[in-house]
Amino acid sequence: MNKKYTQLTYQLKQLIKREQQDNQTQKAQINKIQDNIIEISLNNPTALKVNTQIELNRIKGTIIKNRNKNITIKLQEKHEFHTNQEVKLHNIQQDIIIKKLHELESSIEDDKINNSNKETLNTILYKTNTTFQNKEYNIQNLNKNQELAVLRSLNANKFHIIQGPPGTGKTHTIIEIIKQLYKQGMKILITTHTHIALDNILEKLDDIPQEDILRIGNTSKIQDTSKKYTINNQIKQDKQYKEILKRKKELQEVKRSIQRQDVIQQPNIKIEESLLSKIIQKITRTKNTEYSIHKNIKETQNKNYEQKITELNSEIQEIKEAIQNKLLKTIPIIASTVLSSSSYLTKDIEFDYMIMDEASQVPVYLSLIPLMKTNKFILIGDNKQLQPITNNNTIPSLNKSIFNLLIEKYPDNYTFLNIQYRMNHEISDIASKLYYNGRLQTNETNANQRIILKKQDNILLNEDPITFIDTSNMNYDETQKSSGCYNKYEVELILNLIKTLISNNISEEEIGIITPYRKQKLYIQKILQKQEYNIETDTIYRFQGREKNIIIISFCKSFRGSLTKFQKRFIADKNQLNVSITRSRKKLILIGNISLLSHAENFQALVRAVSPLNTIFLNDFY
């Protein structure tokens, strides 16, 4: 037992225990069935999120809607369910996390980690000396701070941190780091919090040969542009693949030969078409050049056909696994989300470098999964943007983002990307003043970009980069609904704005709508759908990493009185406000009751940062 990490292993054990207690199978009843889409009702509300992998009576599926007690699931397999049937729902995704945390905890407690892993744990749990080499690299097409971030990352003897505010070219910087490490022949693990961010990185690595990148994860969540990097596609790209395709014809001859034999009687030992097709599929994914179909044809003359096919199936699987293992050992770049990095595929791989994007959204306890697979690591994120969703089953120090933990512990070991290329400078200046101590600058190319309105006949809309529509004294009260709310009056204003924007030849794709409240999001989507508008509308957490020419923010809360402590924290959270306003390139429109919302200190600071000349007081017009 390694006593140095006793406190950490104890905390992990407590987390695992609580997660297991929470992840109990739930009873449910089927309400509706439409092909493989099932709607069920639970006895109690659940916090299971959309895209969570579950099992319904051991049939795998994915949650596509969650309305407290009513859950809609897309099943991956055929089923024989019927309405009103009692079923059991289980979160298998959480099972995987629990299993991986247990493996992690056991390896630390039993001292089955190497010296590099111990250095990483010491870096996280304690404070160690940070040292750098002084090597020079040929780096082009980056600004000064981006180049500095790359150099420090490559020269760090253990780790480096890169803080990238919105629009500062984090991905561009990451790509350069990957290319430099690739040139050195390093084994690299790329991890991100989300699949979208990961595929965005891979999309920009086109000049690295396809056979040198492997994408791990649930295929259904991988973007089409990255599917060429998956394990099955990489096996198909093997050098011997064409030769195996020729052998497929010979296997088809075996198939026809088997079907003609009298020794196979239906139904007891019938050779199923699907089984033979699977064998064909498996053999086309292998590359054993010594394998001879002719040899097997000869052997089948003296053996039971069913037994031979079983043997063949087993041998093909062994060949495929051998190729898979070879690929995992030889491919220099492996990419996965933080959770997928726990895949059995990477179990025995030790990486030279681990690069984690969106590190400010990854809690310490989950970050340990990929961190225990690498010698050196680079964290990219922004402690002024969204943080991990709080997990009540763990202590604050483990729930804190790995990015925040280390940037606070090692304030001299990070590089700040200081030039943004996304926003009009007026929008960027607010973010810079409120959240980055005035350090964020705007590149001249995009500094003055703004929308163009050919028809300026709507008092709520102009070409200025920022507009705050104040609903104070308008009695635009929200409708309370259980734990959330929606505000139909603000939605009417949004609809008004969208009609004007569309009439000015601004496309739906250029517009995005953000709100802190899920029920407001759903209500906006419902109203827009009725008008046949296809405009991206989502909560703040779902919008991080996205950008639009025009962003409309609906704050929803407007009821007379004062905000509760929770509402103040929720609506006026600095990180959420920062993410919300920095999604826009050319035009930012804020809609809310300034009198009410200003009770929250951080929101008041935002209001003060917006010029009164850019504020429309509805009460003056209606």
N, C-alpha and C positions, 0 to 999 in steps of 0.2 A: 504494500500500500504506500502511495506517495503522500506523505503527511503535509507537504508544502501546499497542496491544493485541496486540503480537507474541506475548507469552507465552501469552495466552489462546487465540489462534488456533492456536498450536503444540500446546497441550494438547488442544484440540478435534480437531485432525488426528490426534493419537495415539489419542485415544478412538475416532474413526471407523475408523481402520485396524484396531484390535483388535476392534471390534465386527464389522467385515466378515469378519475372519479367523474369528471365532467363529460367525458366522451362515452356515455352510456347509450345503448340501443334504445330508440324511441318507438313506441307503438303509434300507428297511424291507420287511417282509413282512406281508401281510394275514392275520390269524388268523380273524376273524369278520366277518360282514356281516349286518346286520339293517336292511333298508330303507336309510336314509341314515346309519346309525350304523356306523362302521367301527372295528374294533380292529386295531392293527398292532403288530408287535414290531420294535424297533430293535436294531442290533448293540451299541450302547453306551447307557447311561442318559442321559437328557436332563433339563435343568432347566426345560423349557418349562412354563409355568404354565397352569392352567385358565383358559379364556376367551381364550387367545392365538389370534389369527387366523393360519391357516396355509394352505398349498396342498399337496394330495396329487396328484401328477402334474398340476399346474396347475388342479386343481379346488379351489375355495375351501371352507374349513371352519373349525370352531372346536374347540379341544381341550376336552373335557368331563371327562376323567380322565387322570391321569398316575401310573402306577405304575412308576417308573424306566424300564424298557425297554418296557413295555407302555403304549401310548397309545390312548385312545378318542377318536374324532373324529366330530363331527356335520357332514356335508357340506351345503353350501348349494345344490348343483345335482344334477341327475340324473347317474348314473354307470353304468359297465359293468364295475366291478371284480369280481374273483372271488377266492375264498380261495386262499391260497398265492402270490398274485401278488406279484412284486417291484415296489415303488413307491418314489417319492422324496418326502420330506417337506421342506418349506421354510417358514421363519418369515417370512411377509410383513409381519407387524406390525413386526418388527425392521427390515426393509427400509425401511419408512416413516420410522421414527425416524432411521435412518442418513441417509436422503435429506434430512430436515429439518435435521439437525445440519450436514450438508455445506452446505446452502443458507445456514444461519446463519453458519457459519464463513467462507464465501466473501463474504457481504455485509459482514462486519466487516473482513476482510482487504482487500477491494477498496474500502473506504470508501464503501459504498453505503447507509450508515445516516444518518439525519437527526440533528440536534442533540439532540433529545429522547432518542433512542436512546443517544447518546454520554453524555448526562447520567446515564442509567440505568446504563450500564457503569461510569462513574466512581464512581457511588454504591456499586456492588457490589465493584469491584476496589480502590478507594482509600477515602478517607474525605472526605466533602464536608460542607459546612455544611447543616444542616436548618433551614428557615425556615417560618413559618406566617403566614397572614393572621389577621384578627380579626373575621370576619363572624359574624353571629348567625343562628340558624336556629330555626324552631318545631319542637321535638322533644317528643313526648309518649309516655307509657306505657313509659318506660325507667328503669332505676335510675340512680343518679348516675354510676357508672363506665361503664355502657353509653352514656349520653348524652355523656360526656366522649370516649369512643372515636369516636362519630359526629362530634362537633364537630372533633376533631383531624384525623380523616380528611378531612373536607370542607375544612378550612382549610390542610392541608399543601400546600406549594408543589411537592413532588415525591412524597413517600411517607409512609405511616404504618403502624405494626405494631400489631396487636391480639392480645394473648395471652388465650386463653379456656380456662381449665381445664374439666374435665368438668361439664356441666350449668349453665354460667354464661350461657347464652343467646347463644352466638355467632351462630347463624342469625338470631335475632331482631334482633341488632345489624346484621348484614349487610343484612337486608331494609330497615331504616330508612335505611342509607347509600344503597342502590340507589334507593329512592323519592325521596330528597332530590336525588340526581344526575339522576334522570329528570325531576323538576320543572324542573331547570335546563336541560334539553334536551341533556344530555351523551350522547356515544356511549360505551357501557359494554360491556366484555368481562368476563363472569363465568366464572372457571375454578375447577376443583376437581381433586383427585387422582383421585376416583372418580365414577362415574356416579350412584351412589345419593345422594351428598352434593349433587351438582348438582341432581338432580331434587327433592330435599328443599327446596332454596332456591326453585326455580321454583314448587313447589306452594303456596308462601306468597306468591306475587306475583299472586294472583287479581284484585286491584283495579287492576292495570295491564292495559290492553286487550291481548287476545291478539295482535293484529296488530303490536304493538310489541315482541314478544319472539321471538327465533329460536333454536331449539335445534339445535346441530350435533353430529353423531356417528353411530355405528353404530346404526341403528334398533332392532336386536335387543337392544341394551343399554339402551335408553331406557325408563323407566317409562311405563306407559299414561297416567298423569296429565300427562306432558310431551309426548306424541306430537302433541298439537294445535299445538305450537310448531315442528315440523319443517318443512323447506323445502317439501316437497310439499304438506303441509297448509296452509301459509301461501299458497302459490300458489292452491290451491283456494278460499281465503277471499277472493280478490281481488274487487273490486266488480263486475267484468264477468262473474263466474263463471256467474251465472244465465243471462245471454244466451248464453254459450258452450254451456251445457247444451241450450238450444233448438236450437242449430246441430248438436248431436250427432245429432238426428233427421235432419237434412238429409244429414249424412255417412253415416248408415245407408242412406239412399236411394242414395247414391253406391255404397256397398258392394253393395247388391242389384243395381244397374244394371250394375256391373262383372261380377258373377257371371253375368249373363245374356248377356254378349257372347261371340260365337263366336270373336273374335280371340284370346281367351285359351285356349290349349290346354294340357291337362295332359299330362305333368307339367312340361314345360320352363319355362313361365312362369305356373304356377298361382299365383293370389293366395291366400296362406295366411290362414286365419281368424285365427290368432294375430297376424299382421302387422297386419291391419286393426284388430283389437282394440287393439293397441298404439297405432296411429295415433289411434283414438278416445280412448284414455286420455290421450295426449299433448295432444291438442287441448283436452280438458276442463281441462287444467292451464294454459292460456294465456289471455291477456286482450286480444288484438289486436282491438279493436272494428271495425276497418276490414276485417277479413278476411271475404271473401264465399265461402261454400260454393257459391252459385249460379254465381259466376264460374268456379269450378273445374269444375263440372259441364259448363258450356259448353265450356271449354278441352279437356276430356278427349275431346270428340267428334272432335277433330282430332289427338290425340296417342296414342302408344302408352300403354296403361293402366299398364303396369309402370313406364315412365319417369315418368309423371305421379305415381304414388304415391311413387316415390323422391324426386321434387322436393317433393311435399307433406310427406313425412316430414322432409326436410331443413329446410323452411321452418318447420314446427311446432317443431322443435328450436331453431331460431334465436329464435323468438318466446319459447319457454320460458326460454332463457338470458337473453334481454333482461329478462324479468320478474324472474328470479332476481337479476340484477345490480342491478336497481332496488331490490328488497327489501333486499339486502345494504347498499346505500348509505343507505337511508332508515330501516330498522328501528333504533331506538336501543339496544336491548339484545340482545346476542348471547351465548349461553351454550354452553360446551363444556368437556370435560375438558382438562387441560393438553396432552395429546398431540393431541387433536382440534383444538386451537387452531391447529395447523399446517395445517389443511385448506386446500385451494385456494380455498375459499369466502371465506376471510378474508385471502387473500394480499396484496391491495392496500388493505386497510382500516387506517386509523390511528385508534386509539381515544383518547378523552379520559382514560378511567380503565380500569384493569384491576384487578378484585377477585379475589384468589386465596384461596379457603378451603382448609383442609387443607395450608397452605403448609409446615408442618413435615414433611410427607412427600414434598415435591418437591425433588429434588436440584438444585443450582445449574445444571448443564448443561442440564437439561430446562426449568427455569424461564425460561431465556433466550428460549425460543420465544415464549411470550406476552408477556414483558417487552419484547421488541423491537417490539411492535405498539402501544405505548401511550405517552402523555405522562406521566401520573401513575399510581401504583399503591398498592394497599392489600393488605397481607398479613394473613391471619387464621390462627392456628394455636396450637400449644402445644409449646414445646420440652421439656416434661416428659412428652409422650406419644410415640407411635411415630414413628420417624425413617425416612428412605429406606432401602430394602434396599440393602446394599452392592453396588456394581458394581466388580468387580476390574479392569475395563478402564480405569478413570480414577483420577486422583489424589484424595486425601481432600478437598482444598479444593473440587473440582467435585462430589464425591459428597455433601458436606455439604448439609443442607437450606437452602434460600434463607432460610427463616425464622430458623433458628439463626444463620446467617452475619450477617444484618443486625441481629438483636436484640443480638448480642454486640458488633457494631461500633458500633451506635447505641443504647446503653442508656438514653438520655434520650428516645428517640423511639418509645415504645410505651406502650399503655394496658393495664392488667391488669384483666380482669373478675373481680371479687372475691366475688360472691355466687352460690352455686350453688342451683338449684331442683330438683335430681333426688333426692338421697340423704338418708337418715336421717343426722342429724348425727354419730352415732358412726362411721359409715363415712367420711363427709366429713372428720371430724376427723383420722383416720389419714392420709388423702391430704394434708391441709393441713399436718400436722406433718412428714411425711416428704419431701414433694416441693415444697411451696409456702411454706416458712418461716413457717407459721402464718397466712398472708395470706388463705386461702380461708374464707369465712364461709358459713353456711347460712341460707337464707330460712326464716322461722318457719313458714310454711305446711306445709312438708314435713319439718321438723326431727325430728318424733317418729313419722313413719309407720312401721309395721311390719306383718308378717304376723299373721294371727289363726288359731290352731289350736284347733278345737273339740275335737279328740281329741289329748291330749298323752301318747301311749303309746309313744313312740319315744325312747330315751335319747339318740339322735344329733340330735334336732331339738327346738328350742324357739322361742319368739317373739323372743328377743334379736336385735338387728340383725346381730350378728357371731358366728359360731361357727367355731372352728378344731378340726378333728378330727385329732388327732395319732396317726400310725400307728407311732411309734417302738417298738422292741422287739416288734413283731408279726410280723416276718419276712414282711412284705408286699412281697417283692422284685418288681421289674419284670421283664418278659421282654425281653431285648435282641433287636433285629431290625435287622440291618445298621446304618444310622446313627441309627436311632430306637429307641423303646421303647414298650411298652404295659404297663399294670399292671391285671391282672384283679381284684385284690383291691380296689383303689380303685373300679373300675367296679361291683363288688358293693355297695360302700357307697353309691355314687351311685344305683343302682337301688333300694336300700332307702329312701333319702331321697325319691326321686320317688314311690314307692308311697304313702308317708305323706302327702306334699304333695297328691297327687291325691285321696286319701281324705278330705282336709280341704277339698275343693271348690276347690282352687287349680288353675287351668287350665294346660294344657301351654304355652300362649302366654306365660304369666307367668314361665316358667323358662328359664334359659339355662345352658349348660355350656361352660366354657373350659378349655383345656389348652395347654401350650406345644408339645406334640408331635403331629405329624400322625397318626402311627400310633395313638396313644392316642385321638385324635378319631375315627378310622375304627372302632376297636374299640368305643368307646362307642356310636357310631351303629348298629353292627351289633347289639349287645345290645339297645338300645332298640327297634330295628325288630322284633326277635323278639318283644318284649313289646307291640308295636303302639303304642308311644309316639312321638309326633311332637314332639320337643323340640329346639330349635335348639342344635346342638353345633358348636363351631368352635375354631380356633386364635386366639391373641390378635390377630394382624394382621387377621383377617377380622371381628373383633368390634368394632374401633374404630368409634365413631359409633353403636353400638347400645346399648340399655339394656333391662333386664328388672327385674321386681319382685324376683326371686330369681336370684342367680348362684351357681353351684357351680364352684369351681376345683379341678381335679385336677392336681397337680404331677408325678405319675407316678414320679419317681426315688425309690428307697427302698433300693437295694442297700447292704449293709453295706460300710463303707470310707469313702472320701472322694470328693468331687466333683473332676472334672478342672477345669483352668482354664477350658476352653471351657464346661463345664456350669455353672460358677459364673457366668460372664458371661451365659450364655443364660437360665438359670432366674431368676437374681436381677437381671436388668437392671432398673434403676429405672423406666425408661419403660414396659416391659412390665408390671411389677407395678402401676404406677399405673393403666394402662389396664384391667387385669384387675379390680382391686377397685372401680373407679369405674363399672362397668357396672351395678351393682345399685342399686335404689331402696330396697328395704325390708329385704332379707336377703342377707347375704354368708356363704357357707359355703366354707371352705378345707379341703382334704384333702391331707395330706402328712406325710412323716417329718421332724419338726422337728429331731431330733438330727442327721440327715444334712444337711438343707437349710441349717441354721444355720452350716455351714462357709462359706457365702457371706455376706459382710458385709451386703449390702443386704437379704438375706432375714432375717438375724438382727434387723435394725432393724424389719422388719415384725412379726416374732414378738413383740418387746418392746412394740410399739405395741398389740398385742392383749392385753387383760386376761386374766390367768390364769383369772378367773372365766368367761371366754368360751371356754376351751379344754377340749375333751373328750379325755382321755388314754385311748385304747382299751385300753391295757394294764391299766387299772384294772377293766375290765369283762369282759375275755375271757381 
